[in-house]
């Protein structure tokens, strides 16, 4: 899980630290953990050393969904500015 580009409370009062903590620390982290679990399976070994973008472009189904959600969240955090 890449670090946030700002402190969790930096967007208050518009977005609370509690909301950031839930969305980043639980929701986003769940996509990362699931993708890592999928990449650990022998049938997905070819994807293990690929970039996130390569996984998004080259996969379908559950692996695509996990990777695409991670990419979306990474992009979202970078778009928000205090």
DRENDO-1510 file (C-alpha; in Angstrom, 1 decimal, always signed):
<recs>
REC; n; res; u; v; w
REC; 1; UNK; +0.0; +0.0; +0.0 .
REC; 2; UNK; +1.7; +3.2; -1.1 .
REC; 3; UNK; +1.8; +6.0; +1.5 .
REC; 4; UNK; -0.7; +8.8; +1.3 .
REC; 5; UNK; +0.8; +12.0; -0.2 .
REC; 6; UNK; -0.5; +14.0; +2.9 .
REC; 7; UNK; -1.5; +13.4; +6.5 .
REC; 8; UNK; -4.8; +11.6; +7.1 .
REC; 9; UNK; -6.3; +14.8; +8.7 .
REC; 10; UNK; -5.1; +17.1; +5.9 .
REC; 11; UNK; -8.4; +17.2; +4.1 .
REC; 12; UNK; -10.5; +18.2; +7.1 .
REC; 13; UNK; -13.2; +19.5; +7.4 .
REC; 14; UNK; -14.2; +18.3; +3.9 .
REC; 15; UNK; -13.1; +14.7; +4.4 .
REC; 16; UNK; -12.5; +13.5; +7.9 .
REC; 17; UNK; -9.4; +11.5; +9.1 .
REC; 18; UNK; -11.8; +8.8; +10.1 .
REC; 19; UNK; -13.2; +8.6; +6.5 .
REC; 20; UNK; -9.6; +8.5; +5.1 .
REC; 21; UNK; -8.6; +5.9; +7.6 .
REC; 22; UNK; -11.5; +3.6; +6.6 .
REC; 23; UNK; -11.2; +4.2; +2.8 .
REC; 24; UNK; -7.4; +4.0; +2.7 .
REC; 25; UNK; -6.6; +1.7; +5.6 .
REC; 26; UNK; -9.3; -0.9; +5.2 .
REC; 27; UNK; -10.9; -0.6; +1.7 .
REC; 28; UNK; -7.9; +0.2; -0.4 .
REC; 29; UNK; -5.7; -2.2; +1.7 .
REC; 30; UNK; -8.2; -5.0; +1.1 .
REC; 31; UNK; -7.7; -4.7; -2.7 .
REC; 32; UNK; -3.9; -4.8; -2.2 .
REC; 33; UNK; -4.1; -7.8; +0.0 .
REC; 34; UNK; -6.4; -9.7; -2.3 .
REC; 35; UNK; -4.2; -9.0; -5.4 .
REC; 36; UNK; -1.1; -10.1; -3.4 .
REC; 37; UNK; -3.0; -13.3; -2.5 .
REC; 38; UNK; -3.9; -13.9; -6.2 .
REC; 39; UNK; -0.3; -13.2; -7.3 .
REC; 40; UNK; +0.9; -15.9; -4.8 .
REC; 41; UNK; -1.1; -18.6; -6.5 .
REC; 42; UNK; +1.0; -20.9; -8.8 .
REC; 43; UNK; -1.4; -20.3; -11.8 .
REC; 44; UNK; -0.7; -16.6; -11.6 .
REC; 45; UNK; +3.1; -16.8; -11.4 .
REC; 46; UNK; +3.6; -15.1; -14.7 .
REC; 47; UNK; +2.1; -11.9; -13.3 .
REC; 48; UNK; +4.1; -11.7; -10.1 .
REC; 49; UNK; +6.9; -9.5; -11.5 .
REC; 50; UNK; +4.7; -7.3; -13.6 .
REC; 51; UNK; +3.8; -3.7; -12.8 .
REC; 52; UNK; +0.4; -2.7; -11.6 .
REC; 53; UNK; -0.4; -1.2; -15.0 .
REC; 54; UNK; +0.7; -4.3; -16.8 .
REC; 55; UNK; -1.6; -6.4; -14.6 .
REC; 56; UNK; -4.5; -4.0; -15.3 .
REC; 57; UNK; -3.9; -4.1; -19.1 .
REC; 58; UNK; -3.2; -7.8; -19.4 .
REC; 59; UNK; -5.7; -9.5; -17.1 .
REC; 60; UNK; -9.4; -10.1; -16.8 .
REC; 61; UNK; -11.8; -11.1; -14.0 .
REC; 62; UNK; -10.9; -11.0; -10.4 .
REC; 63; UNK; -7.3; -10.1; -10.9 .
REC; 64; UNK; -8.2; -7.3; -13.2 .
REC; 65; UNK; -10.7; -6.0; -10.8 .
REC; 66; UNK; -8.3; -6.0; -7.8 .
REC; 67; UNK; -5.5; -4.3; -9.8 .
REC; 68; UNK; -7.8; -1.8; -11.4 .
REC; 69; UNK; -9.3; -0.8; -8.0 .
REC; 70; UNK; -5.8; -0.3; -6.6 .
REC; 71; UNK; -4.9; +1.9; -9.6 .
REC; 72; UNK; -8.1; +3.9; -9.2 .
REC; 73; UNK; -7.4; +4.4; -5.5 .
REC; 74; UNK; -3.8; +5.4; -6.1 .
REC; 75; UNK; -5.0; +7.9; -8.7 .
REC; 76; UNK; -7.7; +9.2; -6.4 .
REC; 77; UNK; -5.3; +9.9; -3.5 .
REC; 78; UNK; -2.9; +11.7; -5.8 .
REC; 79; UNK; -5.7; +13.9; -7.1 .
REC; 80; UNK; -6.8; +15.2; -3.7 .
REC; 81; UNK; -4.9; +18.1; -2.3 .
REC; 82; UNK; -5.2; +19.8; +1.1 .
</recs>
